Structure formats: C-alpha cells, structure tokens
Amino acid sequence: MKALICREFGPVDDLALAETTSPNVGAGQVKIRVRACGVNFPDILMVQGLYQLKPPLPFSPGMEVAGEISEVGEGVEGLKVGQRVVSTLMWGGFAEAVVAPAAMPLPIPAAMSFEQAAAIPLAYGTAHVALTHRAGLKPGETLLVLGAAGGVGLAAVELGKLLGARVIAAASTTKKLDLALEYGAADVINYTNESLRDRVKALTDGRGADVVFDPVGGDLFDQALRRIAWEGRYLVIGFASGRIPSAPVNIALLKNASIVGLFWGAYWQNNPAVIRRSFEQLMAYFAAGEIKPHIHKTFPLDDAVAALRELQERRAQGKVVIRMS
Ligand SMILES: NC(=O)c1ccc[n+]([C@@H]2O[C@H](COP(=O)([O-])OP(=O)(O)OC[C@H]3O[C@@H](n4cnc5c(N)ncnc54)[C@H](OP(=O)(O)O)[C@@H]3O)[C@@H](O)[C@H]2O)c1
C-alpha cells in the first residue's frame, strides 16, 4: 500500500511517499480501508518531533481517517466488514490502510461523505468537549475564539453559536473573518491590525469574554487572558503560534477565573464515554443540518506534503483533507 512516511523527525518537506506493507489486523482490532484523512496541526508538530506523542520511527502521520472496515480481528463485536466508519488514531492515517483498536472506529451515516467524516473528529470533537464538558458554556455568554478560521477554531465558532453564545471571532485576515461570520460569529477582530485587548474590551462594554477558546497561544494569550470576564473560563487548546505562554495567575485570582486545559485525545485512555457522548451529539447536529464542516481543500495522498504546508503557512480555512484514490 502507499503511505506518507516520516523516517526522521524534521521538516514536513522531508516526508516521502513510499510503498509499504499493509498492516496485519490483530485480536481486538479492525482494519480500515482509508478513503479520507483529516489534516491537523498536531501532524506537523509530530513529524518535527515537537508533539506530546513521539512515535517510533519510521511512521506515517495522520490522526483521523474515514473509510470502510476491510477486516475484523478476533473477539471484535459490533463492527463488520464493509461498514463505513470514522476513527481517530494516534498516528498512521496518511496511508491506504490502517489498523485501529475496535473501540475507536465510530459508524457514520450514509448521508455523510468520507471527506466530511474525516473533517469532524479532532476539530469538532475538541471544540465540543472544550466548550461543553470543560468550560460549561451557557446560552447568552460571550465566547471569544482565537484562530477562528482554523480547523478547531471554526468548529468552536459554529458550535459556540449553536450553544447559544455570542461569538467574537478573532483571526489574522479579513477573508478568514468573513468565513467566521458565515459560521455564526456576531463580531470579529482582525488581530493583525487591531489590538485584541482593546477590541474585546470595547465589544463587551468592559466585561470581557466569559469563555476564551485559544488554539494559538503566544502573544495573543497574553492579551486575551487580560480580557477574561468575572468567573470566566480560559480554554488552553494549543500553541499554533509556536510559543507556550506562561500565565500571571493573579488574573485568575482577581477575576475568579479558571484556566482550563484540554487534551481531547487523552479522553480515549481516561474517559472514552466523554468522546462517545460528544460524537453522538455531533452526529445529531450533522443530521439536523446544524453543523457543516468547511472543507478548504482536498489533496490526493501524493500531495500530502502540500496539504500539511497549507496549515503550516497559515492558508487553511476550516479543514484540509487527504483523499485516497
Ligand atoms: N487540545 C487538543 O486536544 C487539540 C486538538 C486538536 C488541535 N489542537 C491544537 O489546536 C491548534 C490548532 O490546530 P488546527 O488543526 O485547528 O490547526 P489550523 O487549522 O492550522 O489552525 C491554526 C490557526 O492558528 C493560527 N496561527 C497563529 N499563528 C500561527 C502560526 N505561526 N502557524 C500556523 N497557524 C497559526 C492561524 O490563524 P490566523 O492566521 O487567523 O492567526 C490558524 O488558522 C494547534 O495548536 C493544535 O496543536 C489541540
């Protein structure tokens, strides 16, 4: 089978397509014929050796796939050959076939394309669990989303609006902010040429944001934390800017605010029911037409490096997806 291979940790340009042996399915596992694979910022961190998980070399990146089950291992119940599923993985999805523990693939409806399915787990899963389970976002609250047109960011805008919040979307270009408006933002801030801190203050009459969703970190964290409202929740989602910030915790004390971390994938080990419940809710939203993943571009597996560069060079809006032939 064809797969994109990382032989050494380093730049994404060093990744190469190769012919490899298709993985064998073991007891308690299923094999999936991959049709589409979502691209995520953590893929870039992982191939650079900068992610919290460091796979043994060589490996293929790719943390979410959609496709059909092609083999079922011994002892697996409830999944069958030919079933359409989406699955998150630790890595390995940039390949024509993957093997996953039977607990991870989740069935998808016939009306959902493989590209749409591959665009949902990490982006929508992270945004949904963060806003509901971790931050307890309530209708009428103000939600500030940074990096609001990225994969997780745009999902947070759409879900925030759906959950009844007033969403302020912040991003680096007018084009990105226009997309956030289409996905439900009430107000926008262009942090390339406006002060995030001043604009949030003005837009909230000095109150600040009840919930901040931050996949960017760095200097934006420094500004946004100072605009958290009384009893606000600051969601630490990621550090796409490249700098992990440090928090002056006196702000948490003065505002009775919480700094709340989320590592979505860790729920698979620690409390998979959280992911399953969230996924069921997301499927219900999809079926009702209440969420519609924005697919910025699809790339064939042969151009997977270009797909990763689309995120790395900050051009992606919503999700980038790899399509297998
Ligand atoms: N906690 C979790 O469980 C979890 C799960 C998935 C992802 N994440 C994290 O969430 C973040 C976003 O992931 P994603 O897959 O949504 O990525 P993405 O689609 O590439 O979005 C990242 C956004 O960050 C902004 N950004 C600011 N500085 C950047 C830079 N130097 N390089 C690239 N982007 C920059 C960009 O928006 P502007 O151009 O508008 O600034 C971009 O839209 C990553 O840090 C990732 O590790 C965390």
The ligand as a Tripos MOL2 file, in Angstrom:
@<TRIPOS>MOLECULE
LIG
   48    52     1     0     0
SMALL
NO_CHARGES

@<TRIPOS>ATOM
      1 N1         -6.0260   20.2970   22.7630 N.am      1 LIG1
      2 C1         -6.3620   19.4090   21.8760 C.2       1 LIG1
      3 O1         -6.8400   18.3130   22.1930 O.2       1 LIG1
      4 C2         -6.1500   19.7470   20.4310 C.ar      1 LIG1
      5 C3         -6.7610   19.0260   19.3960 C.ar      1 LIG1
      6 C4         -6.5430   19.4480   18.0660 C.ar      1 LIG1
      7 C5         -5.7170   20.5370   17.8240 C.ar      1 LIG1
      8 N2         -5.1150   21.1750   18.8630 N.ar      1 LIG1
      9 C6         -4.2450   22.3470   18.6690 C.3       1 LIG1
     10 O2         -5.0320   23.4130   18.1760 O.3       1 LIG1
     11 C7         -4.2220   24.2310   17.3480 C.3       1 LIG1
     12 C8         -4.9030   24.3990   16.0000 C.3       1 LIG1
     13 O3         -4.9450   23.1530   15.3110 O.3       1 LIG1
     14 P1         -5.6940   23.0450   13.9070 P.3       1 LIG1
     15 O4         -5.5160   21.6530   13.4470 O.co2     1 LIG1
     16 O5         -7.0270   23.6510   14.0130 O.co2     1 LIG1
     17 O6         -4.7300   23.9900   13.0170 O.3       1 LIG1
     18 P2         -5.0460   25.0630   11.8990 P.3       1 LIG1
     19 O7         -6.2580   24.6790   11.1310 O.co2     1 LIG1
     20 O8         -3.7800   25.2500   11.1490 O.co2     1 LIG1
     21 O9         -5.3820   26.3810   12.7200 O.3       1 LIG1
     22 C9         -4.4130   27.0580   13.4450 C.3       1 LIG1
     23 C10        -4.7280   28.5390   13.4440 C.3       1 LIG1
     24 O10        -3.7480   29.1660   14.2690 O.3       1 LIG1
     25 C11        -3.4440   30.4580   13.7680 C.3       1 LIG1
     26 N3         -1.9890   30.6980   13.8190 N.ar      1 LIG1
     27 C12        -1.3980   31.6810   14.5010 C.ar      1 LIG1
     28 N4         -0.0680   31.6390   14.3670 N.ar      1 LIG1
     29 C13         0.1910   30.5840   13.5640 C.ar      1 LIG1
     30 C14         1.3970   30.0550   13.0290 C.ar      1 LIG1
     31 N5          2.6030   30.5730   13.3360 N.pl3     1 LIG1
     32 N6          1.3190   28.9790   12.2330 N.ar      1 LIG1
     33 C15         0.1250   28.4180   11.9440 C.ar      1 LIG1
     34 N7         -1.0660   28.8940   12.4120 N.ar      1 LIG1
     35 C16        -1.0280   29.9850   13.2170 C.ar      1 LIG1
     36 C17        -3.9830   30.5310   12.3340 C.3       1 LIG1
     37 O11        -4.9900   31.5280   12.3120 O.3       1 LIG1
     38 P3         -4.6620   33.0550   11.9850 P.3       1 LIG1
     39 O12        -3.8580   33.0940   10.7190 O.co2     1 LIG1
     40 O13        -6.0180   33.6270   11.8320 O.co2     1 LIG1
     41 O14        -3.9100   33.5720   13.1810 O.co2     1 LIG1
     42 C18        -4.6190   29.1700   12.0610 C.3       1 LIG1
     43 O15        -5.8890   29.2850   11.4480 O.3       1 LIG1
     44 C19        -2.8550   23.5760   17.2740 C.3       1 LIG1
     45 O16        -2.0100   24.1870   18.2070 O.3       1 LIG1
     46 C20        -3.1270   22.1390   17.6630 C.3       1 LIG1
     47 O17        -1.9960   21.5210   18.2160 O.3       1 LIG1
     48 C21        -5.3180   20.8100   20.1320 C.ar      1 LIG1
@<TRIPOS>BOND
     1     1     2 1
     2     2     3 2
     3     2     4 1
     4     4     5 ar
     5     4    48 ar
     6     5     6 ar
     7     6     7 ar
     8     7     8 ar
     9     8     9 1
    10     8    48 ar
    11     9    10 1
    12     9    46 1
    13    10    11 1
    14    11    12 1
    15    11    44 1
    16    12    13 1
    17    13    14 1
    18    14    15 2
    19    14    16 1
    20    14    17 1
    21    17    18 1
    22    18    19 2
    23    18    20 1
    24    18    21 1
    25    21    22 1
    26    22    23 1
    27    23    24 1
    28    23    42 1
    29    24    25 1
    30    25    26 1
    31    25    36 1
    32    26    27 ar
    33    26    35 ar
    34    27    28 ar
    35    28    29 ar
    36    29    30 ar
    37    29    35 ar
    38    30    31 1
    39    30    32 ar
    40    32    33 ar
    41    33    34 ar
    42    34    35 ar
    43    36    37 1
    44    36    42 1
    45    37    38 1
    46    38    39 2
    47    38    40 1
    48    38    41 1
    49    42    43 1
    50    44    45 1
    51    44    46 1
    52    46    47 1
@<TRIPOS>SUBSTRUCTURE
     1 LIG1         1 GROUP 0 **** ****
